[in-house]
Amino acid sequence: MIEPELPNGYSGTLASLKELVTTAQLRAQQAASTAMVEMYWAIGATILQRQAQEPWGSKILQRLASDMKASFPNMRGFSRSNLFYMRSFAATWDFTDPDTRDRIGALAWGHIIELLKLKDPEVRDWYACMAIEQNWKLTVLEHQIATGLHRRIGAAPNNLEARLPADGAELAQNVAKDPLVLDFLGLTSEAEELAIEEAMTQRMTQTLAEFGRGFAFYGRQYHLDVEGEDFYIDLLLVHVPTNRFVVVELKAGKFRPEHLGQLNFYVAAVNDLVKFPGMAPAVGILVCGSKHEPTVRYALDGSSQPIAVTSYTYETLPAKEREALPSPAAITAALEQGTVGDPGITDE
């Protein structure tokens, strides 16, 4: 069969129609997810109401789970444990308030289950807002909660705000976390820099989420030719909101002042050789195994380029935070698993 000659503009029309279908599918999925979350809240509110009137213990909820499964055999999510989550959901947020319904209803059920595990209402609402604002996947939300993102933001010693104009303040808050926990990549203080690079590149989506909102990958082992000499930047990122390059250097050992000299050189070279017209000055980040804070701060104060310093070591975390972290193997498996549907729904 001879293919007909395509009219002018056909490819553009096809592309626009495909985008239209994809957008409609996404809207339908989001609407279905929101409707399911609202239904779960209503079920939880009903259970709370009944329990306030008469004893509805765990045995009654087990019976209710069995009857709901029998009534809706093709639906997942009516396990006993999920009914308990629904009850907790209704007790935690008031969906009769339109603002709460619009805000929390935008989250997937798996996200809500993870948030329900947090006992502090202010912390719980903070992570809920961040998950919506930054469109976190469930694995990212789990990691940020487990590693205490709300306690880590802005803790790394840095001179970003002193060296950058006002538009650098948001960037400083995003990247200057101490420690920058890359342990979910399976790294320890003995990890070689090449292994760190490999792991960060393989998990670039989660790594960029750690750095903060608005980062894009530009290059790994990015080559610089400086007057005939070859140099290689470990990772070169772009911070889209402030339109600047971000130079990331990875050091497996403890912090040494000469590391900043090397990073300063790379930042200056990127500004001179790589930066496009109209872009803001580049920023440097040194990721090291450990650091002595006064030495780092002194070196930063004397730095001519905007730089932040942080660490990746698991051992520097407080004991309770280490215990709260999932194992590297479990997190790696979660990141590699392509789940279908809502991973937060449990079935027994």
Secondary structure, 3 states (H helix, E strand, C coil): CCCCCCCCCHHHHHHHHHHHHHHHHHHHHHHHHHHHHHHHHHHHHHHHHHHHHCCCCHHHHHHHHHHHHHHCCCCCCCCHHHHHHHHHHHHHCCCCCHHHHHHHCCCCHHHHHHHHCCCCHHHHHHHHHHHHHCCCCHHHHHHHHHCCHHHHECCCCECHHHHCCCCHHHHHHHHCECCCCCHHHCCCCCCCHHHHHHHHHHCHHHHHHHHCCCEEEEEEEEEEEECCEEEEEEEEEEECCCCEEEEEEEEEEECCHHHHHHHHHHHHHHHHHHCCCCCCCCEEEEEEEECCHHHHHHHHHCCCCCEEEEECCCCCCCHHHHHHCCCHHHHHHHHHCCCCCCCCCCCC
